[in-house]
């Protein structure tokens, strides 16, 4: 494990170390990327995501197909290799290993933003927090579990953020958050429902109806499903006048076809048993 900057000396300010797991593994030391072998990346990433895990738990997740003794031995070797480097971002505390408290972890930003939104606050840049998947291309079981957990955390944060903005009348910010959630999961109904509600709150009936039918077509095409009754109910009041007008116009259109030019007044509509005039021979 090595970086592109010089080794720290006495009197130097504490280095800024950051660990990025969203969008791919990156360890930065004063802004300079640190080269970390893939095997050690897995160790650092897991410790960052499971700060309270014991050594036995970490070893079992990292080497699930080996015996406990062998897995613990592999973990001890990996930790020894990491501690030989001055850029090592880890700290040992009894039976647990965790990131050094000074290390900035991007996953913590997403979690903190979600906590603030849950408390009714609007953190700066919340709509863009966690936009990238956790460690794409990694397929360890613990990565898949954490990836889905963070994905769901972000979706719920964005939906709650959009709802908070909508309740406060901040329609532009509400739409931005709802569209971020929609981009993250296009088939999820909740952000589409929020988009419809936002357009209705702004008085944009056309935009609301258009958003509804775009989602309905997508759902039918991909899953052969219809939107939920809750989604359909959003447009009931908007579409009610159109439906009433259609029902009133239907009998009139039938009457207009009956009395169309060229048809004698009082003649029977197609399909009746009215007599016809015989053709001359």
N, C-alpha and C positions, 0 to 999 in steps of 0.2 A: 504494500500500500504506500503510495508516494504522491506528493503534490509538487506543484511547479514553483512554490515559494521557498525562500530560505528557511532554515530551522530557527525557531524562536530563541532569543537570548535573554539574559537577565535584564530587567528594566523595560522590555518590550511590552506594549499594551496587550491585553488578552486577545487572542485571535477570535475572529468571528467565524463560527462554524455553523453550517446549515446543512440539514439532510432533507433531500427532496425525494419523495416516494410517489407522488402523483404525476403521472406522465412518464415515469421511468426513474431509475435509481440515479441520484447525483449527490455526491458529498462535496461540499465546497468549503475551503479553508481560506478565509479572507478573500472570498470571491473567486479563488482559483480552484478548478476541479481537481479532486484527489482521485488517483487511479486505484481502484479497489478490485481485486479478483472476484469473479462471480460467486465463488463459494463463500467468501467473507461478506459479500454484499447481502447474502441471505441471512447471515448471522446478525449484521447490523440492522437490517430492515425489520426482522422479527423482534429484536430487542426494542426498537423504536415503537413498534405497534403493541407490544405486550410488556410494558414497563414493570409490572409487578410480578412477572412470571419467575418461578424458581428455575434453577439450572436444570433440574430433572424435566420440568415441563418444556423448557426451550429445547433440550436435547431430543426429547420425544417428538416434537413437531418438526425439527430439522432433519432428523434421521429416523423416520418412523419404521423403517423396515429392518433395523438392526436391534440388537439387544440393548438393554438400558446401560449396561456397563460400557459397551462399545460406543454408544451414542454420547455418554458423558465424557468419555475419553476424547472423542472427536471435538466436542465443544471446548474442552480444556485446551486442546491444541489450537483451535481457531482463536480463542481468547488470548492465548499466549502470543500468537502471531500478530494480532491486532495491537496488543500493548507494546510491541517493539517499535511501533511507529509513533512519532511525536504528534501526528494528526489524529490519533485514536480518539474517537468521540464517546467512548464508553467509560463507565465507572462501576466498580464492583462494590456491592454492599452486602456482606454476609453471603447468604445463599442466593442472592438475586444480583442480576446485572442489568443496568439501565443506562440510558443515554446520559451523558454529562448534562446537568441542568442548564449549562450555557448554550447547548446546542439548540438551534432553532429547527423545528420539525414542521414541514408544511401541512401535514395532516392535522396538527394542533390548530392551525388557522381555521380550517373547515369546522372542526368541532366547536371552537370558540364562537364562530359566527352563528352556528346553529343554536348554541346556548343563548346568545344575545337575542336572536330573532324570537326564540321561545319565550323570552322575558319581555317581548314587546318592543325591543329596541331595533334600530336599523343600522347595523354596522357598515362602515364604508367598504365598498367592493364586495358585499355579500353575494350579489347575483353572479359574480364570476368565481367565487370561491369553490375549489374542488371541481373545476370544470373537466379535468382530465382524470382518467381511471387510475386506480392504484396499480402500480407496477405492471403495466400492460405487457403481455407475453410471458408472464410468470404463471405457472399452473399448479403450484403447491396448494394443498388443501387449505392451509391457513391463509394464503393469499386470496384464494377465491372467496372465502368466508368474509374476510375483512373488506375486500373489494365490494361485495354486495351490501355489507353493512354501511359503508361510506356512501355508496350510491343511493341507498334508501334514505340515509340521513340528509343528503343534499336535496333529493327530490322533495321531501317533506319540508325542509327549510325554505326552499324556493316557493312552494305553494303557500306556506304560512306567511312568508314575506309578501307575496302578491296579495293575499287576503288582507294583511295589515295595511298595505298601501291603498288598497281599494276602499277599505273602511274609512281611511283618512282623506279620501278624495284625490289621492295622488295617482291618477289613472295612467300616466306615462310610465312611472316607476313600477306600478302594478303589472302593466302589460310586459315590461322588460323581464320581470321575474317569472311571469307565467310562460313566456316564450322560451326562456332558458330551460325551464322544466320540461316543456314540450320537446325541445331539441334533444334533451337527455333521454327521454322515453316517449317517442311519438305516439305509441298506442295507448298510453296511460290516459284515462279519461279526465282525471281531476284538473290538469292544466288546461285542457280544451274547454272544460266547463268554466274555469276562471276567465279565459279569454272571452267567452260569450258574455259572461256577467259584466266584465269591464266595458265591452262595447255597448251593452245595454245601458250601463250607468252613464256613459258619455252621450247617450241618445243616438248612437249609430246603429240603427236597426239593420241596415243592409249588411254592415260588417259582421254583426252578430249572427244573422241568418247564414251568411257566407261561411263563417267559421264553423257553424254547426254542420253544414252539409259537406264541407271539406273533411271534417272528422268522420262523419257518417260514411262517406264514400271510402275513406281509408280503412275503417273498421270492417265494412262489408267485403272489401277486396282482400284484406289480409287474414281476417278471422271468421268471415261469414257471420258476423254478429251485428246487432243494432245497438245504438247508444242506449244507455240506461233510462228508465222513466224519469229519474232526477234530471238528467241532461235534457230530455225532451220537454220537461215541464218548464224549463227556463224560457222557452220561446212560445209557450201557450198564449200568453197575453199579446205578444207581438203578432203572432200568426192568426189569432182569433178573428180580427176584422177581415182578413183576406179569406179565411174559410167561410165566414158568413156571407161575404160578397159572392164567393164562388157558388154557394148553395142557392143564393137568390138568382144568380145569372143562369144557372143550369136550366130551369124551366123556361126561361125566356129564350135561351138559345134553341131549345127544342121547338118552341112555338115559332121562332123565326125560320127554322128549317121547314116546318110544316107549311108556312105561308110564303115560302120563297118564290120569287118571280118565276113564272112558267108553270106553277102548280095552281090549278083552279081552287078558288076559295071553297073551303069545306071538303076538299078531297082528303082521302084517308092517307095517313102516313104509310111508309113502306112496311110491308108485312101484313096490311089489313086485307080484308076480304071484299073490299069495294069492287063493284063491277067495272069492267073496262070496256071501252068502245071497240067493237070488232073492226079489223082492218078490211077495207073493200077488196073484193076479189079482182 
